[in-house]
Amino acid sequence: LVDEEEKLSELDGAHVAQLFPHLNVLNIGDNLIEDWNAVVSTFGELPALVKLQCSFANLTRIFYSPKKFEQLQVLWARNNKINSLDTFDELNKFPKLSQLLIIENPLAKEYGEMTVRDLLIAK
């Protein structure tokens, strides 16, 4: 697991963006990536990315990084390990994010799916 995250974090985000300038949908789900930093540093500069699917990936949190994922409109983060309400504040910072799938995370199990949904809408 650690070796895979190290390999992912070694990729330069600018290089990935140069290789895939028109990539608009990316599915990195079902990969055991616990660290959102690795996702941001590798894929955050993709200029045309509008949909990121990272379900079943073991992420424990998601946070906003300035000038990253600037075109992201859809984020699927189902069945991860997100357990902090701070994630909601961070999701609100993504400038174009309009669709979110974040069910089946420990946070939803703790508070209930409907409560989490209401909190997300309120944010």
FENVENNOR-V718011 format. One record per residue. RES is the residue in three letters. PSI is psi in degrees with one decimal (NA if undefined). Layout:
# FENVENNOR-V718011
[[RES & PSI] [RES & PSI]]
This chain:
# FENVENNOR-V718011
[[LEU & -48.6] [VAL & -41.6] [ASP & -40.9] [GLU & -40.9] [GLU & -37.9] [GLU & -42.6] [LYS & -43.9] [LEU & -43.2] [SER & -17.9] [GLU & -21.9] [LEU & 133.9] [ASP & 125.2] [GLY & -37.6] [ALA & -37.8] [HIS & -42.6] [VAL & -43.0] [ALA & -37.2] [GLN & -38.3] [LEU & -33.1] [PHE & 62.4] [PRO & -19.4] [HIS & 6.3] [LEU & 119.6] [ASN & -14.0] [VAL & 130.2] [LEU & 127.6] [ASN & 109.3] [ILE & 15.7] [GLY & 164.5] [ASP & 18.2] [ASN & 136.2] [LEU & 74.5] [ILE & 108.1] [GLU & -23.8] [ASP & 113.4] [TRP & -28.5] [ASN & -39.0] [ALA & -38.6] [VAL & -46.8] [VAL & -48.3] [SER & -25.8] [THR & -42.3] [PHE & -5.4] [GLY & -20.3] [GLU & 2.6] [LEU & 116.0] [PRO & -24.2] [ALA & 4.9] [LEU & 117.3] [VAL & -19.1] [LYS & 123.9] [LEU & 120.7] [GLN & 114.7] [CYS & 41.3] [SER & 152.2] [PHE & 42.3] [ALA & 0.7] [ASN & 17.4] [LEU & 136.1] [THR & -18.3] [ARG & 161.0] [ILE & 136.2] [PHE & 159.3] [TYR & 137.6] [SER & 124.9] [PRO & 140.8] [LYS & 21.6] [LYS & 145.2] [PHE & 45.6] [GLU & -25.3] [GLN & 0.3] [LEU & 122.2] [GLN & -29.9] [VAL & 128.8] [LEU & 121.2] [TRP & 117.2] [ALA & 42.9] [ARG & 145.4] [ASN & 52.2] [ASN & -153.3] [LYS & 31.7] [ILE & 124.0] [ASN & 15.5] [SER & 135.2] [LEU & -19.4] [ASP & -27.6] [THR & -35.2] [PHE & -42.2] [ASP & -39.8] [GLU & -41.5] [LEU & -32.2] [ASN & -19.4] [LYS & -17.4] [PHE & 119.1] [PRO & -31.9] [LYS & 4.4] [LEU & 121.6] [SER & -15.1] [GLN & 135.4] [LEU & 133.3] [LEU & 110.5] [ILE & 25.6] [ILE & 166.9] [GLU & 43.7] [ASN & 159.2] [PRO & -33.0] [LEU & -43.3] [ALA & -33.7] [LYS & -34.6] [GLU & -44.0] [TYR & -17.3] [GLY & 141.8] [GLU & -43.3] [MET & -37.9] [THR & -43.7] [VAL & -43.1] [ARG & -46.7] [ASP & -40.5] [LEU & -42.4] [LEU & -43.3] [ILE & -42.0] [ALA & -35.3] [LYS & NA]]
